[in-house]
């Protein structure tokens, strides 16, 4: 399934930069960055639960925000790309 993960980490607060870096690293382990704090992740339901758990352990829920958009397995009919990098197939191998 395709899951879009977005987050807003309060970097002006204590340890905010550390949380931001950790959140980005976790998301990079499961998918690819498409904007600064937006990731596209192709995961199964078990990995999705792991991803959520790892991120929720990192953020401070009184200062930060995280959102998960589950587009399911039929995401190709739900996602449109325009502009830069619109030809990347997120379901294929991603080598950077």
N, C-alpha and C positions, 0 to 999 in steps of 0.2 A: 504494500500500500504506500501511497505517497502522503507524507506528512510535512506540512510547512510549519516550521518553528520560528517564532519571532520573540525577541526579548528586548527589554529596555532596562538596563542596569544603571543605578544611580552612582555614577563614578565620582561625584563630588562628595560622597559620604565616605566614612572610614571603611577601608577594605573594598571599596567599590571597583577599583581598577583590577584588583585580584579576582573578584567574582566575575567581572566581564571577561577576563582572559580565560578563566576556567570554563565559563559557559561556552565560549567560542571553541575551545578545544574539544569539549564534549560533543557539541554539534558537528564538528568536523569529523569526528570518529564515526558518525552515522550518516552523513550526507555531505552536500556541498554548499558553500556560501554563494548566495545569489545577490545579496545586498549586505550592507554592513552587519546588521543584526537579524538577517533572514536566511534560513537554510531550507533546502529541499532534501528530504530524507526518504529513501526507499527502504522500508523496514517491514518486518513481519510483526505480528501482534506482540510477541515476546520481546523483541528488540525495542518496540515502541514503549512498552512498559519500563524497560531498563532505561531508555533515554529520558523519559519523564522523571523517573526516580532520581537519576543522577543530577538532572537539572534542578529539580526541586530541593535537593540537598545542598545545592550551591547558592541559590538566590536567597535574598532576604525579602520575605513576602510583605514586609511593612514599607520597603523602599523600592523594590524592583517589580517588574511585570514580565510574565512569560505567557505566550499563547501557542496553542497547538491546533492546527487546522488539518483534520484528517480527511483527505480527498479520496481515500479508498483505493481499490485496485483498478478502477476504471477512470483514473485521473487524466488519461490522454484526451478524453472528451471534455474535460473540465478546465484545462489549462491552456491559455493562449500566451504566446511570447511575441513581443515586438521590441525592436531595438537591438542593442548589443547582445551577443551570446544567445540569440534566440534559437539557434540550431542544435544546442546541446541536448543529447538524449540522456535524461537523468537515470534511466533504467539500465544503461550500458555501463561498461567499465569507465571509471573516472581516474585518469592518471594525470597528475600535475607535476 
